[in-house]
Amino acid sequence: MTHAPDSVARIIRINGGALSYRALEGLGVSRAAVADALAARAVARVRPGWFASADAAPDVVRAVRVGGALTAASAARLAGLWSLDDPRLHVRVPRTAGRLRSPNDPRAPLDRRAHQVCVHYRSDPTVTARDPLPVALAEMIACAEREAAVMAIDSALAQGLLPSGGLEAVRQLTMPSRLRVLDAVSGGSESGTESRIRLLLRSRNIRHRTQVHLPRVGYVDLLVGDRLVIEIDGAGFHTGPEFEEDRRRDFELVMRGYLVLRLSYRQVMSEWTVVSEGILALVARGEHRWGARSVHHEGLATALRRA
């Protein structure tokens, strides 16, 4: 079968953005067809024997230049998963790999510190430019902070990006010394900010539930103890109907005796020390429990809605 230049580019695009000669031949694409695609500028040579589509993700191209596949936090970020900021390029290479190159210039040798590249050594028979998500997450568990890895895996589960049995696949690929990270994973967290607060509470053995349904309010992000409701706004600015609905929900909760703590994305991600200390202080004061100053006022809330 003869492949036109656009067809070669499409095959590369749907297979991660970059492929080797060997992988292309396995997909029925001849070297002559690759040469035609190069001449037509439908694809570009990334390094000897490897080719990328014109719209390939920059980090995929940079990982191939180094000599491996995009993995760990870099692959998680490309998949749209939540995590903490990590400026490094994570590249998985075979354990026997040598002569790694700069992610910016394949003619120059790799300087891991100057180029901000984290090299992961794991041999894998699959020759791809971007690791499958279970492999990438297992590599993330190996090198990232526990919090960052859990946030990414929670996000993958919430978005349905891990296939059936995907979490078990991650477990099988994770080194034994890091398996405890997976014990903190929960499929109930709908955002990385929610995961971050959940991990804080879990580390202190503070009773909490995620995505709790409360009558006439709907689902709240976290319910700590009996009455402390923590809601986390997204990265965007809330206006219009969404803003009004959030305030209606807060009013309903307060009238029923709940304590509502509404946090912004920036607060959780950029002011974490202040936020975490504040949450723990509320719990230390017992604000998460029903008591003399915090009675469940269901009757008052109903009366106010009818007024």
C-alpha positions in Angstrom: 0.0 0.0 0.0 1.3 3.4 -1.0 1.0 6.3 1.6 0.8 9.9 0.5 2.7 12.5 2.7 -0.5 13.5 4.5 -1.3 9.9 5.3 2.2 9.4 6.8 1.8 12.5 8.9 -1.7 11.3 10.1 -0.3 7.8 11.1 2.5 9.5 13.1 0.0 11.9 14.6 -2.4 9.3 15.9 0.5 7.2 17.3 1.8 9.9 19.7 3.3 12.5 17.4 6.6 10.8 16.6 7.6 7.4 15.3 10.7 5.5 14.3 11.4 3.9 10.9 10.9 0.5 12.6 7.5 1.5 14.0 6.4 3.0 10.7 7.4 -0.1 8.8 5.4 -2.2 11.3 2.4 0.0 10.4 2.9 -0.7 6.7 4.7 2.6 5.9 7.7 2.2 3.6 10.9 4.2 3.8 10.1 5.6 0.4 6.8 7.0 1.7 8.6 8.5 4.7 11.1 10.2 2.3 8.3 11.6 0.2 6.6 13.0 3.4 9.9 14.6 4.4 10.3 16.1 1.0 6.8 17.5 1.2 7.5 18.8 4.7 4.5 16.9 6.0 6.8 15.4 8.7 10.2 16.4 10.1 13.2 14.3 11.1 13.7 14.7 14.9 16.8 12.5 15.2 18.3 9.8 13.0 15.6 7.2 12.3 12.8 9.2 14.0 10.1 11.4 12.5 7.5 13.8 13.9 4.3 15.2 12.6 4.3 19.0 12.2 1.8 19.4 15.0 3.5 17.0 17.5 3.6 18.2 21.1 6.9 20.1 21.7 7.7 17.9 24.8 7.3 14.7 22.7 9.7 16.0 20.1 12.2 17.1 22.8 12.0 13.7 24.5 12.7 11.9 21.2 15.7 14.2 20.7 17.1 13.2 24.0 16.8 9.5 23.0 13.8 8.2 24.7 10.1 8.5 25.4 8.2 11.2 27.3 7.2 9.9 30.7 6.3 10.7 34.3 5.1 14.2 35.1 5.7 15.4 31.5 3.4 12.7 30.1 0.9 13.3 32.8 0.8 17.0 32.0 0.3 16.3 28.3 -2.6 14.0 29.2 -4.2 16.9 31.1 -3.8 15.4 34.6 -3.6 17.5 37.7 -0.2 17.7 39.4 2.3 20.1 41.0 4.5 22.3 38.9 7.6 20.4 37.6 9.7 22.3 35.0 11.8 19.3 34.1 11.4 17.2 31.0 11.0 13.6 32.0 12.4 11.1 29.5 12.4 7.3 29.8 15.3 5.5 28.1 16.4 1.8 28.1 18.7 0.8 30.9 21.5 0.3 28.4 21.1 3.8 26.8 24.1 5.9 26.2 25.0 9.1 24.2 21.9 11.0 25.2 21.4 14.3 23.4 20.2 17.8 24.2 16.4 18.1 24.0 16.9 21.3 21.9 19.7 20.2 19.6 20.3 16.5 18.7 23.9 17.4 17.8 24.8 18.5 21.3 25.3 16.1 24.3 22.7 16.1 27.1 23.5 18.2 30.2 20.8 17.1 32.6 21.1 20.1 34.9 21.4 22.8 32.3 18.7 21.2 30.1 16.4 20.4 33.1 16.0 16.8 32.0 15.2 13.9 34.4 16.2 10.6 32.9 14.3 7.5 33.8 16.0 4.1 33.1 13.4 1.4 32.3 13.7 -1.0 29.4 10.4 -1.5 27.6 9.9 -3.4 24.4 7.3 -0.9 23.2 9.1 1.7 21.0 7.0 4.9 21.4 7.6 8.6 21.8 5.2 8.9 24.7 4.8 6.3 27.4 1.4 4.7 27.9 -0.3 6.3 31.0 0.2 3.3 33.4 4.0 3.4 32.6 4.2 7.1 32.9 2.4 7.2 36.3 4.6 4.4 37.6 7.6 6.4 36.6 6.1 9.5 38.3 5.6 7.5 41.5 9.3 6.7 41.3 10.6 10.2 41.2 7.9 12.8 42.1 6.7 13.9 45.5 4.1 11.6 46.9 1.5 14.4 46.8 2.2 15.1 43.1 1.9 11.5 42.1 -1.4 11.0 44.0 -2.9 14.1 42.5 -2.1 12.9 39.0 -3.5 9.4 39.6 -6.6 10.7 41.3 -7.0 12.9 38.2 -6.6 10.0 35.8 -9.2 8.0 37.6 -11.7 10.9 37.9 -11.3 11.6 34.1 -11.6 8.0 33.1 -8.2 8.0 31.5 -7.0 4.8 33.0 -8.4 1.8 31.2 -10.1 -1.1 33.0 -7.6 -2.5 35.4 -5.4 0.5 34.8 -4.7 1.1 38.5 -3.6 -2.5 38.9 -1.3 -2.1 35.9 0.3 0.9 37.6 0.7 -1.1 40.7 2.5 -3.9 38.8 4.9 -1.4 37.2 5.7 0.4 40.5 8.8 -0.5 42.4 8.0 -2.3 45.7 9.5 0.5 47.9 7.1 3.0 46.4 3.8 0.9 46.5 2.6 2.7 49.6 2.0 5.8 47.5 -0.9 4.0 45.8 -2.6 3.5 49.2 -3.4 7.2 49.3 -5.1 7.2 45.9 -8.9 7.9 45.7 -11.1 7.9 42.6 -13.4 10.4 44.3 -11.3 13.5 44.0 -12.4 15.6 41.1 -9.4 18.0 41.0 -5.8 18.2 42.1 -6.7 20.9 44.6 -9.2 18.6 46.2 -6.6 15.8 46.3 -4.2 18.1 48.0 -6.6 18.9 50.9 -7.7 15.3 51.1 -4.0 14.2 51.5 -3.5 16.7 54.3 -6.6 15.5 56.2 -5.6 11.8 55.7 -2.1 12.4 57.0 -3.6 13.7 60.2 -6.3 11.0 60.5 -9.0 13.6 60.3 -12.4 12.1 59.3 -13.5 13.5 56.0 -15.5 12.5 52.8 -15.2 13.8 49.3 -18.1 14.7 46.9 -20.8 14.4 49.6 -24.4 15.0 48.6 -26.3 17.3 50.9 -30.1 17.9 50.4 -31.0 21.1 48.5 -27.3 21.9 48.1 -26.0 19.1 45.9 -22.4 17.8 46.0 -19.8 19.5 48.1 -16.1 19.0 47.5 -15.2 17.9 51.0 -17.1 17.4 54.3 -14.7 17.4 57.2 -16.1 15.8 60.4 -19.8 16.7 60.8 -20.0 20.3 59.5 -16.9 21.8 58.0 -17.6 22.1 54.3 -14.6 22.9 52.0 -15.4 24.1 48.5 -12.6 24.8 46.0 -13.2 27.2 43.1 -11.6 26.4 39.7 -8.8 28.3 38.1 -11.2 30.5 36.2 -13.0 33.5 37.7 -16.6 32.7 38.7 -19.2 35.2 37.4 -22.9 35.3 36.4 -25.1 32.3 37.2 -22.3 30.1 38.5 -21.2 32.8 41.0 -24.8 33.3 42.2 -25.4 29.5 42.6 -22.2 29.2 44.7 -23.5 31.9 47.0 -26.9 30.3 47.2 -25.3 27.1 48.2 -23.1 28.8 50.8 -26.1 30.6 52.3 -28.1 27.4 52.5 -25.3 25.6 54.3 -24.6 28.4 56.8 -28.3 28.7 57.6 -28.3 25.0 58.4 -25.3 25.3 60.8 -22.5 24.2 58.5 -19.2 26.1 58.4 -18.2 26.8 54.8 -14.7 27.4 53.8 -14.5 28.4 50.1 -11.0 28.5 48.7 -9.6 29.6 45.4 -7.4 27.6 43.1 -4.5 30.1 43.7 -4.9 29.8 47.5 -4.6 26.0 47.4 -1.8 25.8 44.9 0.3 29.0 45.7 -0.5 29.7 49.4 -0.6 26.2 50.6 1.3 26.7 53.9 -1.3 29.4 55.1 -4.3 27.3 53.8 -3.1 24.0 55.4 -2.4 25.7 58.7 -5.8 27.4 58.7 -7.6 24.1 58.0 -5.8 22.3 60.8 -6.5 25.3 63.2 -10.2 25.0 62.5 -10.1 21.3 63.2 -8.0 21.8 66.4 -10.7 24.3 67.6 -13.4 21.6 67.0 -15.1 23.7 64.3 -15.7 20.5 62.3 -18.1 19.0 64.9 -21.6 19.9 65.9 -21.7 21.5 69.3 -23.3 24.2 71.4 -22.3 26.9 69.0 -22.9 24.9 65.8 -26.3 23.2 65.9 -27.8 21.8 62.7 -30.5 24.4 62.1 -32.6 22.6 59.5 -35.8 24.4 60.6 -34.3 27.8 60.3 -33.1 27.2 56.9 -36.5 25.9 55.7 -38.2 29.0 57.2 -35.9 31.4 55.5 -36.4 29.8 52.2 -40.2 30.2 52.6 -39.9 33.9 53.7 
